[in-house]
Amino acid sequence: IFSSAIINSASYFSKEIDRLIEEEKNSQKQGEQYQIQEKLMLGVFTYSKNDIDFLRGKGLKVYARDIGKVVESRKRVPGAIAAFQKKYYHDTDKLSDIFELMTIGHRSLDNSVEPSIFKSSDIRGIADKQLSNEAVLLIGKGFGTYLSRQIKDKKNITVTIGRDERLSSPRIKKWFIQGLLSAGINVIDLGSVTTGALYYSVYYYKADAGVMITASHNPKEYGGVKFLLGFESPTKKQLMEIKEIVIEGEFNQGEGSLVNKDVLTAYKDMLKDNLEADQLKGLKIIVDSGNGAAQRLPIDVFQGRGAEVIGLRTIPDGEFPTHKDNSPEPGNIDNLGLLISSVKENQADFGISYDGDGDRAVFVDNK
């Protein structure tokens, strides 16, 4: 049974080949003496048929048995290597090349994804513990597989993806993209955007779905994923269907494409188009971007329609250092002190405080 879990380099694999050849030259296996002669079949234990399909897709002949079974008398650690009988030998050079190409995504789901991170409307958990590279890769594969099964009449499925400014978000976005691509999904990478901009991108680029890497207003150590299916957020039922695909580990395989695009200019233009040219003229507004994804986006929109704007905490900082409990939650009164004092000191008409991904706001008047 083949898989690649922890083997990620040809050099490591070659050393294991040499070691096994040396150990097996004079070994006794099931009562049959045999010699290793240039070619050797190596196996790695897995729980998923998906790994078998992957190797076969690379042109290898694969001998597999007991897929999905747990043999109590012969427990194996995912990623463990074993030598098999001579009749199952394979070309070690070719096998080594394949193992170098394979990724940590081809490992046991039991060790990678915690079902509890799937909430009623999104995915959320402690980034460094519950959203490991392996887990995110598998979730990306699962979402891509779900889309392929739901949109059967379309050959090229496209997903837009963006992230907030949390320290973990670039890593999570990277591995989620890899999962989508490996499932045959085309990806438009938007970089750092607000959740509103991500939603708009699905319409603007005529995409089939959207993914926002964010934990919204939660403390800095959290990470998460929000989904958009067409122009709608997924229902709890749909999210549980995605979860089941991830847990089962039966993924589509393909080679999607990746492009980088900037949607923010178009998004800001759209927002301004929904206001009259001087609709905000005469207003003084304080904008607290909270060191999050909003940055200068609302400032540019308000200024573009005549308002005088003073910006606070517009520079991204995933530590959220001036927020209580390092949580970019504008609904917490302890996080509004800077905005309240600035509105009073500058005799502004009102102030706005945004959360980490810019989709939640609290307004403060001048009273």
Disulfide bonds with the S-S distance in Angstrom:
none
